[in-house]
Amino acid sequence: MSDSAAHRPQTLAIDIGGTGLKASVLDESGKMVEKHVRVATPSPCTPDILTEALTKLTAPLTSYDRISIGFPGVVRDGRIITAPHFKGKAWRDYPLAETLSRRFGKPARLLNDAEVQGLGIVKGQGLEVVLTLGTGVGSAVFSNGALTPHLELAQHPIHKDETYNDYVGNAARRALSSRKWNKRVLKTIGIVDALLHYDVLYLGGGNASNITVALPDNVHIASNDAGITGGIRLWDEVVWNGVLGSRSVSAVR
């Protein structure tokens, strides 16, 4: 192997979900070099418990030079602002990027999980929106490929006193018939369209596979692998420097 090939960086990409933790290692082009590993998200899930779970999850993976992390909540400057799926005051302003960087001895960058998935999906043309349907609802908005300020649609009212999480999250999917849940998904799509007038909407997350209704022509179901492969884009300096509110938090021990 040539020196140039030997020094091409590999990225550990971690996708933290409300019900599952996934990870793989990406080559310099963003392709997974091995099948992703997955475990159920611990419950309860404090920062210390999550760190231990991620340490065990990633132990079998091949070597890497840096880390990308997607987290289901509001993220700013490598810290957790909200963790709606994980209860406890310990998450408030928690420095997750720095913590994992120190644990693994590699530089780490952190974004909201829907934003990471979006970076692995969007084409960079017009206004593109990503909604992830999983434990809750994640959202990300891109204008000509650039990430816009984060909208936490999951916590916004959509119907009476129900938030997006309540309306089409996993608890609602399990409680309702497939027909009724799918009807709610269509209504949600219509509301997001009226709000943003997007050019394209991508639906991701584990429950996107449960959509059985015909979708508008500009709405597409996306691969959930993007929740991992999108992590490569966090190390594109143009992308990273354009993340509003993100400064260089790539710390190492």
Buried (B, 14 or more C-beta within 10 A) or exposed (E): EEEEEEEEEBBBBBBBBBEBBBBBBBEBEBEBEEEBBBEEBEEEBBBEBBBEBBEEBBEEBEEBBBBBBBBBBBBBBBBBBBBBBBEEEBBEEBBBBBBBBBBBEBBBBBBBBBBBBBBBBBEEEBBBBBBBBBBBBBBBBBBEBBBBEBBBBBBBEBBEEBBBBBBBBBEBBEEBEEEEBBEBBBBBBEBBBEEBEBEBBBBBBBBBEBBEEEBEEBBBBBBBBBBBBBBBBBBEEEBBEEBEEBEEBBBEE
